[in-house]
């Protein structure tokens, strides 16, 4: 099995694509006006309009209703990224967590929680294969 993507169902694909493009620096790949993907080296974030479910699972998703999932991105410098997120709802300012990641928790335009983090402790860096600091 290979994990491929996480999909967010929305009523405004363009708005979410713009947010994730700005936050990740990756360009969204558009299949149709109702479906785009933001690719990273380890998986993709798929963005789909609620219309895409109408043909096979009507009513299965309620856009903007997520209250249990956090989407996470490892970034080179969470503090620098935080300064570029003006206009974004910040849930928690950059904080160094006990497990060694420096994290900033925000809400995307649909209200989904997004954690941007940078490993800062030697143990956290080792977990992600980041070379130790001299």
C-alpha positions in Angstrom: 0.0 0.0 0.0 1.2 3.5 -0.7 -0.3 6.6 0.9 -1.1 9.0 -2.0 -3.0 12.0 -0.8 -5.3 13.7 1.6 -8.4 15.3 0.0 -10.2 18.4 1.3 -13.7 18.8 0.0 -14.6 22.5 -0.4 -17.0 24.9 -2.1 -14.1 27.1 -3.2 -11.1 25.2 -4.7 -9.4 28.3 -6.0 -9.3 29.9 -2.6 -7.9 26.9 -0.9 -5.4 26.3 -3.7 -4.2 29.9 -3.3 -3.7 29.4 0.4 -1.7 26.2 0.1 0.4 27.5 -2.8 1.4 30.5 -0.7 2.0 28.4 2.4 4.0 25.6 0.7 5.6 27.4 -2.2 4.3 24.6 -4.5 2.0 25.3 -7.5 -1.3 23.5 -7.6 -1.8 21.2 -10.5 -5.3 21.6 -11.9 -7.2 18.7 -13.5 -10.4 20.7 -13.8 -11.9 23.8 -12.2 -13.3 21.4 -9.5 -10.1 19.5 -8.7 -6.5 20.6 -8.0 -3.5 18.9 -6.2 -0.6 20.4 -4.3 2.3 17.9 -4.7 5.1 17.5 -2.1 7.9 14.9 -2.2 6.0 12.6 0.2 2.3 13.0 -0.9 -0.3 15.3 -2.3 -3.0 17.5 -0.9 -6.0 17.1 -3.2 -8.6 19.9 -3.2 -12.0 19.0 -4.6 -15.2 20.9 -5.0 -18.2 19.2 -3.3 -19.7 18.8 -6.8 -17.1 16.0 -7.4 -18.8 13.7 -4.9 -22.3 14.2 -6.4 -22.0 11.3 -8.9 -20.8 8.6 -6.4 -21.3 9.7 -2.8 -23.8 12.6 -2.5 -23.9 14.1 1.0 -20.8 12.2 2.2 -18.9 15.3 3.0 -19.7 18.7 4.5 -17.2 21.3 3.4 -15.7 23.4 6.2 -16.9 21.0 8.9 -13.6 19.4 9.9 -13.1 19.3 13.7 -10.8 16.3 14.1 -8.0 16.3 11.6 -4.8 18.4 11.5 -3.0 18.7 8.2 0.8 18.9 8.8 3.7 20.2 6.7 7.3 20.1 7.6 8.9 23.4 6.6 12.5 24.7 6.6 11.8 27.7 8.9 8.4 27.9 10.6 9.1 31.3 12.1 9.8 32.8 8.6 6.7 31.1 7.2 4.6 32.6 10.0 5.6 36.1 8.9 4.3 35.3 5.4 0.8 34.2 6.6 -0.7 37.6 7.2 -4.5 37.5 7.0 -4.5 33.8 8.1 -6.1 32.8 11.4 -3.3 31.9 13.7 -4.5 29.3 16.3 -1.1 29.0 18.0 2.0 31.1 17.4 5.3 29.2 16.7 6.1 27.2 19.8 8.7 24.6 20.5 7.0 21.4 21.5 8.3 18.9 24.0 9.1 16.4 21.2 11.4 18.9 19.5 9.4 20.4 16.7 8.8 24.1 16.5 5.1 24.4 15.4 2.7 27.0 14.2 -1.0 26.0 14.1 -3.3 27.9 11.7 -6.7 27.6 10.0 -6.9 27.4 6.3 -9.7 29.5 4.6 -12.2 26.6 5.2 -11.4 26.4 8.9 -9.2 23.2 8.7 -6.4 23.1 11.2 -2.9 23.1 9.6 0.3 22.6 11.5 3.5 23.9 10.0 6.5 22.6 11.9 10.3 22.6 11.8 12.3 20.0 13.7 14.7 21.8 16.0 16.0 19.3 18.6 18.6 16.8 17.5 16.2 13.9 18.1 13.5 15.5 16.0 16.0 16.2 13.2 17.2 12.6 13.3 13.6 11.4 13.0 13.3 13.2 9.7 16.8 12.4 8.5 18.1 16.0 8.9 21.8 16.2 9.5 22.9 17.1 13.1 24.1 20.7 13.7 27.7 21.1 14.4 
